[in-house]
Amino acid sequence: MIQRLKEDIRKLLKERKAIMLSHNYQRDEIQEMADLCGDSLGLSMAAAKTDAKVIVFCGVHFMAESASILSPDKTVILPRMDAGCPMADMITPEKLLREKERYPGVPVVTYVNSTAEVKALSDICCTSANAVSVVRSLPQERVLFVPDMNLAHYVSRFVDKEVIPYRGFCPTHHLLRPEEVLEWKERYPDALFVCHPECRPEVVDLADHVCSTSGMYSFAKETKAKRIIVGTEMGILYRLRKENPDKEFILPSQSLICPNMKLTTLEDVLEALEKMENVVYVPEGVREPAKKALDRMLSIPRD
C-alpha cells in the first residue's frame, strides 16, 4: 500500500513537472519521499533555482508563502491548508503597525517564521542562522524584533544595541524546560546538548551549542561526541540518525512535537497533486515589499 502510494506520488510529480519539498520537522516518510529537505527559506531559495513548474511544500503556511514570494512564476501547493504556525499567527499586520507606532523610526527585523503581510511591513528579514549578522548590519542603536522573543533574547547576547522583543514564541520550543535537559545531562554526563535559539533563555544557557536546524546537521557530523541531546522538534531526528548511524540522539522532552508539522501525510501529498488545489499565492502588492525585506537580508554577508 505504502509503496504504491509512493509510486503514484512520484509519477504525478513527474507529470506535473513538480518538486516536492519537506521541512526538517515533517514526518519521516515525507522527508524520505521529498526531492529536497531543509529549513524553510533554504528550501524556497533552492526551489526557485529549479525549472520545476509546481512546488509541493510539505511544511506550514508561511513557508509556502515564502516559496510564492521567491517563485511567482511557479504554482505553490500546500498539501494541508490547515497547517499553520502558532508563532507566525502571534504577529499580524495590525499588531505590527501598532508596534511601529510605539517605536517610531526603529527598524523592524522580522524572523522568516512570519506571514507575507508581516514581512511586507518589515525593514529586513532574518533566519535563526543569520539573525545576529542581520541585526549587527543595521546602523541604528535599537531594533524591533518580531515575532520570536526567545530568538530576540539570543541575538541580544551578541550585539551592542537594544533588541526590543515582540512577545511571540514557538510553543513547541518554548515548552522545553531546563529541568528536563538537566535530567538527561545528569543521566549521560558524556552527552552534548545542542538546541535551537527559539528555546527559552534558561534552556539556551545549558547548551553546548546553539544553532539552526541546518546547523545541527553539521554539528552532529563534526562533533566527536557519540551521544547528543537535541533541543528542537523531533522531526530532525530522522536525518540526524540516517547521517550519523554511529551516534545516539536523545529527545529530552515529549513536548518537542509540532502538531502542525505532523499534519501532512503521503495521502495529502497525492491528493494535492491529483486535484492541484490548495494553491498558495502572494499578491504582487504584498509580494514585492516582502521580497525586498528578504533581499536586504540576503545581501548581508554572514559573520
N, C-alpha and C positions, 0 to 999 in steps of 0.2 A: 504493500500500500504506500509506504513512505517513498520507496524507490520510484514508483510510478508517478507520485506527486512531484518528485524532483525532476524526473524526465519531462513531465508536462510543463513545468516552470521553465526549464532550460530551453525547451522547444519554442515556447512563446517569447522568451527573452530574445531569441534569435530572430523570430518572425517580426517582432516589433522594433527591432534594432535598439533594444533596451539594455541598460546596465543596471545591475542590482547592487545597491549599497547597503551596508549594515554597520550601524554604530557598534562600538565595542561592548555596549551593555545589552545587546539583543540576545535572544535565546541562542543556545549552542547551534542548533540546526539551521538557524537563519545565517549565522556567521559562516557556517560551513558551506552554505549554498552561494553566498554573495560573491560577486566579482571583485569587490573592494570592501575591506573592513578598516575602520579607523575612527577618529573623532569627528565631530560634526562638520566643522569648517573645512578640515582637511579633505573629507570626502567630497564636499561640494566643489572645492577647487580642483580636485583630481577629475571629477566627472565633467567639469566644464572643458577640460582639455581633450576629451574623447570625442569621437564622431557619433556617439550614441544619439538617437532621436528622442529616446524616452529614458527618464531616470526613475527607477523604483527605489524610493528611500525608505528603508526599514529603520525607523527611528521615531522621533516625535515631531510635532507640527512645525516648530521654529526651524528645525533642521531642513525640512522640505522647503520652507520659505527661503532659507539661505541658498539652496540649490537653484531656486527660481530666480533669485537676485543675480546670481553669477551666470546662469544659463537661461536667459529669457527666450532663446530660440528653441529650447527643449521642453518637452512635456514632462512635468514632475508629478509623480503619483505617490501618495502616502497610503499604503495598504490599509491602515486603520486611522480614519479621520478623528477618532476619539482619543488617539494617543497624544496627549498634551504634556506640558511641563509645568508643574506647580510653581516653580521658581519664576519662569518666564511670565506666568499669569499674575505674579505679585506686583509687577510694574506695568501699568497701562499708559497709553499716551497722555491721558488726562492727569494721571498721578505724576508723570514726569514733568509735564508743563507746570504743575504746582511746585514741584521741587526746583525747577529753573527760576520760578518767580521768587522763591525763598533765597536763592543763591545767584543773584544776577551777575552775569559776566564770568561765572565759574564754569569751565568746560565740563561737558558730560562725557565720561568714559563708560561705555556700555559693553558689558560681557556679551559674547555672542549667544549665550543662552537667553535670548530675548526675542520678542516679536519683531517683524519687519517694520511695523509702525513705530516702535520704540527706537530701533536703530536709525530710522529716518529723522528722528528728532535729536540725535546724538551728534557730538563733535567727532568722536572716534570710537571704534570698537576695539575689543581685545579678546584674547583667549586666555585660558588658565596658564598656558605656557609662556605667553608674551606680555602678560598684564603689567609686570614690573617695568619692562622696557617701554611700553606704551606710556605709562604714567610719567616715567623719567623724561620722556621725549618732549613733554609739554612744558612751555615756558612759565606757565602760571604756578603760583605757590600753593594753590588749592585746586582740587578736582572733586567733582561729584561722581561717585562710583555706583553704578546700578547694574543689576538688582541684588547682587550677592554680597551681603555684609561680611561673610567669612573670607571670601576672596579679597575684599577690600582691606580687611584687617591684615591679611597675609602680605599684601602689597605694601601696606604702610610700614612694615618692618624694614623695607629695603629702599625707601625713598625719603628724601629730605623735603617733604612737603606734606600738607594736610590732605588726607584722603577722607572725604565725607561719605560715609556709607549709607546707602539706602537699606531699609530693614527687611530685605528679602533674603531667602536662603533656599538651598536644596534640602527638602525634608529627608531624603534618603541619607545624605552625608551628615546632616545636622543631628540625626538620631544616634550616630555613633558616639558612645560615651567613653571618657578616658579610663574609667574603671574596667571596661571591657577589654581595652587594649592592654592595660596593666596586668590583667589576669592572664592573658596569653603570653605576655613578655616574661612573667614570673614562671609560667609553665615551661617555656622554651627560652632560656636565657641566651642561647646562641642565635635566636631569630632576629632578623632586622624588621623594623616596621616602616613601611612606605605608605604615605597617604596623599590624598588629593587635597589641594588647598581650599576646596569647598567644605572641608571638615571644620568644626568649631576650633577656635584658637587653642584651647586646652588639650585637644587631641593632636593638633599640629605640633605642639610643644614636645610631644612624646616621640615624634617621628625621627627616624634616622635619615629619611629622605622624603622630600615633598615635591610632587610633580604632577603633570597632567597624565591622562591615560596613556598617551603615546610615549611619554617619558618613562612610564612604568615598564613598558616592554623592553626599553633599552636598559633600564636599571637592572631588571631581572636577568638579562643576558650577561651584563658586565660584572655584577657582583659575584664574589666568591662564596657568599653565604648560601647554604643549602636549604635554609628554611626562611620564608618571608611571610610576614603578616601583612595583609593587603587591605588598606583602608579606602576602598571605593566600591562601587556597585559590583555585585557578584559576576556579572556577565564577562568581566575582564579575565576571569579565571580560565575560561575556555582556551584562549590563545596563549596565556601565560604557561599553562600546563603543556600545551601542544609544543611550544617552542623550547621549553625547559623541562624535559621529562625526568631529569636527574634532580630536580628541586621540588620542595614541598611548599605549597601556597596555602595559607590559612586565612579564612574569612573570620574576623574577630567578633562579628555580630550578625544575627539573623535579620537585623533591620536594614542591612545593606542590599536591599532588593527594591528596585524601582518598578512598581506595578505597571506604569505606562510603557516602560521599555519592554516589558514582557507580554504586552498585548498582542503583538504581531506574530502570526503563525504562518507556516508554509501555505496553509489553505487560504489565508488572507492574501498572500502574495499572488497565488494562482488566480484567485477571483479578480484581483485588481488588474492583472494582465489580460484576463478574458474580457472584462467589461470596459476597461480603460476609463474608469471613473475615479473618483477621489483625487481629482487634479488640484494641485496647489499652485495658485498663480498670484504673483505680487504685481499689482497695477503699477504702471510706469511712474505715476506721481509719488508713489512710496518707494518703488524700486530704486530710482535714481539717487535720491538723498541717502538711502540706506547703503547703496553701493559706494557712495563717496566716503561714508564713515568706515566701511570695510577697506576701501582702497587706501585711505590715510593710514590705517593700521599696517597694511601690507607694505607700505613704503618705508616703514621704520626698521632699521637693522636690529637684529637680536643682540642683546648684551653678551 
